[in-house]
Amino acid sequence: MTIQLTACDGQVYLAPTVKEWRLRRTGSVPCDDLEAVCLFDGQLMDVLPQVCRFTAYQGDDLVLQGVVDEYRAEVSEQGRLLTFSGRGLAALLLDNEAEAAEYQGATVEEILRNHAVPWGISLGDCTALRCAGAYRVDSGSSQWQALSGFVRYVGGFLPWFTADGTLQVCPMAGSGVHRSIDRTAAVTDCAVHFTRYGVISEMLVKDKTRKTTQRVVNRAFLDLGGSRRQVLYTPGISTLAAMRYTGEYQIRRSMEGMYQVEMTVVGAFAAQPGDVAWVTYEPLGLAGDYDVVEAESRGGSAGETTTLILEARDHVDI
């Protein structure tokens, strides 16, 4: 891996030889991040305080661009080392607070104009949302919360960032390439994780103004013996359809991460968030298509690996 460091005056410097590194891609939140340990000869000591951006490459491929959070230069029995960490450009939206606002008939273009573009974010595919709606940004919300809350409510998905820091307002799942992880793959570890806690089995959406109630059930979870009812009061919602959508939205959010597979394979960057992987792993009875939702690659003296977080594509219907 090679890393370019960009100072606040625009000057670009090549980081010292990378000894070991860890790079995690989620595309969303938690933020993409990079940690790297470099052999250090002290030549960049004077400019390091001015370094604010990084661009990491694996060969000729750009694997992450982002903001530098911290660095540490040290001399120890291990030698002279420079350690630095940084996050993807989603950090610019996470670190900046939005002003409270009330939108009537907001469009995605208006939300992007107010909560993304001012922070230097480059826009990619933003065509997935064409409907408008009333929307409120609460005091204390980050720019990311202001943007993602709107996209999630109106579109039912989260915006995400590519490795080069381009913001995409379209579903991430299925946006990448199709891969195969079968018996020929060098899998070193694999675990299946099923979480029941927090999953909603029933939502009661109550409109105080109109004195109406809409009941939405998570039939698949009820059939599994689930029992977690929640009540949500939403004054001013005009239709039962809108109330039902709100209930379904809350249930789907509660189910995120309910069933996941964590798999480590030999080799860096075996997959990226947005990819679809056909997985066959007989020891745990896995066979099917999975969305890659997180990929953490590591490199160093012990070799290179990728740990993938996978979610089954056959999502549970409400």
NORFENSUL-V168800 format. One record per residue. N is the residue number from 1. RES is the residue in three letters. PSI is psi as a letter, one per 20 degrees, with the letter a starting at -180 (none if undefined). Layout:
N_RES_PSI ; N_RES_PSI
//
This chain:
1_MET_p ; 2_THR_q ; 3_ILE_p ; 4_GLN_p ; 5_LEU_p ; 6_THR_p ; 7_ALA_r ; 8_CYS_i ; 9_ASP_j ; 10_GLY_i ; 11_GLN_q ; 12_VAL_p ; 13_TYR_q ; 14_LEU_p ; 15_ALA_q ; 16_PRO_r ; 17_THR_p ; 18_VAL_p ; 19_LYS_g ; 20_GLU_q ; 21_TRP_q ; 22_ARG_p ; 23_LEU_p ; 24_ARG_p ; 25_ARG_p ; 26_THR_h ; 27_GLY_i ; 28_SER_c ; 29_VAL_p ; 30_PRO_q ; 31_CYS_q ; 32_ASP_q ; 33_ASP_q ; 34_LEU_p ; 35_GLU_p ; 36_ALA_q ; 37_VAL_p ; 38_CYS_q ; 39_LEU_p ; 40_PHE_p ; 41_ASP_j ; 42_GLY_i ; 43_GLN_h ; 44_LEU_j ; 45_MET_h ; 46_ASP_h ; 47_VAL_i ; 48_LEU_h ; 49_PRO_i ; 50_GLN_i ; 51_VAL_p ; 52_CYS_i ; 53_ARG_q ; 54_PHE_q ; 55_THR_p ; 56_ALA_p ; 57_TYR_q ; 58_GLN_o ; 59_GLY_c ; 60_ASP_i ; 61_ASP_p ; 62_LEU_p ; 63_VAL_i ; 64_LEU_p ; 65_GLN_p ; 66_GLY_a ; 67_VAL_q ; 68_VAL_p ; 69_ASP_g ; 70_GLU_r ; 71_TYR_r ; 72_ARG_p ; 73_ALA_p ; 74_GLU_q ; 75_VAL_p ; 76_SER_a ; 77_GLU_i ; 78_GLN_i ; 79_GLY_a ; 80_ARG_o ; 81_LEU_q ; 82_LEU_o ; 83_THR_p ; 84_PHE_q ; 85_SER_q ; 86_GLY_r ; 87_ARG_r ; 88_GLY_r ; 89_LEU_i ; 90_ALA_h ; 91_ALA_h ; 92_LEU_h ; 93_LEU_h ; 94_LEU_h ; 95_ASP_i ; 96_ASN_p ; 97_GLU_q ; 98_ALA_q ; 99_GLU_q ; 100_ALA_q ; 101_ALA_q ; 102_GLU_o ; 103_TYR_p ; 104_GLN_o ; 105_GLY_k ; 106_ALA_q ; 107_THR_r ; 108_VAL_h ; 109_GLU_g ; 110_GLU_g ; 111_ILE_g ; 112_LEU_g ; 113_ARG_h ; 114_ASN_h ; 115_HIS_j ; 116_ALA_g ; 117_VAL_g ; 118_PRO_i ; 119_TRP_j ; 120_GLY_k ; 121_ILE_p ; 122_SER_p ; 123_LEU_p ; 124_GLY_c ; 125_ASP_o ; 126_CYS_k ; 127_THR_i ; 128_ALA_h ; 129_LEU_p ; 130_ARG_i ; 131_CYS_q ; 132_ALA_r ; 133_GLY_r ; 134_ALA_q ; 135_TYR_q ; 136_ARG_p ; 137_VAL_o ; 138_ASP_q ; 139_SER_p ; 140_GLY_i ; 141_SER_q ; 142_SER_r ; 143_GLN_h ; 144_TRP_g ; 145_GLN_h ; 146_ALA_g ; 147_LEU_g ; 148_SER_h ; 149_GLY_g ; 150_PHE_g ; 151_VAL_g ; 152_ARG_g ; 153_TYR_g ; 154_VAL_h ; 155_GLY_i ; 156_GLY_j ; 157_PHE_r ; 158_LEU_q ; 159_PRO_r ; 160_TRP_r ; 161_PHE_p ; 162_THR_r ; 163_ALA_h ; 164_ASP_j ; 165_GLY_j ; 166_THR_p ; 167_LEU_p ; 168_GLN_p ; 169_VAL_m ; 170_CYS_r ; 171_PRO_p ; 172_MET_h ; 173_ALA_p ; 174_GLY_j ; 175_SER_i ; 176_GLY_b ; 177_VAL_r ; 178_HIS_p ; 179_ARG_r ; 180_SER_p ; 181_ILE_n ; 182_ASP_a ; 183_ARG_i ; 184_THR_i ; 185_ALA_q ; 186_ALA_m ; 187_VAL_p ; 188_THR_h ; 189_ASP_q ; 190_CYS_p ; 191_ALA_q ; 192_VAL_p ; 193_HIS_p ; 194_PHE_p ; 195_THR_o ; 196_ARG_h ; 197_TYR_p ; 198_GLY_i ; 199_VAL_p ; 200_ILE_p ; 201_SER_h ; 202_GLU_p ; 203_MET_p ; 204_LEU_o ; 205_VAL_o ; 206_LYS_p ; 207_ASP_o ; 208_LYS_h ; 209_THR_g ; 210_ARG_i ; 211_LYS_l ; 212_THR_q ; 213_THR_p ; 214_GLN_p ; 215_ARG_p ; 216_VAL_p ; 217_VAL_q ; 218_ASN_n ; 219_ARG_h ; 220_ALA_g ; 221_PHE_h ; 222_LEU_h ; 223_ASP_h ; 224_LEU_j ; 225_GLY_j ; 226_GLY_q ; 227_SER_n ; 228_ARG_n ; 229_ARG_q ; 230_GLN_q ; 231_VAL_p ; 232_LEU_p ; 233_TYR_p ; 234_THR_n ; 235_PRO_p ; 236_GLY_i ; 237_ILE_p ; 238_SER_h ; 239_THR_q ; 240_LEU_h ; 241_ALA_g ; 242_ALA_h ; 243_MET_g ; 244_ARG_g ; 245_TYR_g ; 246_THR_g ; 247_GLY_g ; 248_GLU_h ; 249_TYR_g ; 250_GLN_h ; 251_ILE_g ; 252_ARG_h ; 253_ARG_h ; 254_SER_h ; 255_MET_i ; 256_GLU_p ; 257_GLY_j ; 258_MET_g ; 259_TYR_o ; 260_GLN_q ; 261_VAL_p ; 262_GLU_p ; 263_MET_p ; 264_THR_p ; 265_VAL_q ; 266_VAL_p ; 267_GLY_p ; 268_ALA_q ; 269_PHE_l ; 270_ALA_h ; 271_ALA_r ; 272_GLN_q ; 273_PRO_p ; 274_GLY_i ; 275_ASP_q ; 276_VAL_p ; 277_ALA_p ; 278_TRP_o ; 279_VAL_p ; 280_THR_o ; 281_TYR_n ; 282_GLU_h ; 283_PRO_h ; 284_LEU_j ; 285_GLY_k ; 286_LEU_p ; 287_ALA_o ; 288_GLY_a ; 289_ASP_p ; 290_TYR_q ; 291_ASP_p ; 292_VAL_o ; 293_VAL_i ; 294_GLU_q ; 295_ALA_p ; 296_GLU_o ; 297_SER_q ; 298_ARG_q ; 299_GLY_q ; 300_GLY_a ; 301_SER_h ; 302_ALA_j ; 303_GLY_a ; 304_GLU_p ; 305_THR_r ; 306_THR_p ; 307_THR_p ; 308_LEU_p ; 309_ILE_p ; 310_LEU_q ; 311_GLU_p ; 312_ALA_q ; 313_ARG_h ; 314_ASP_m ; 315_HIS_q ; 316_VAL_p ; 317_ASP_q ; 318_ILE_none
//
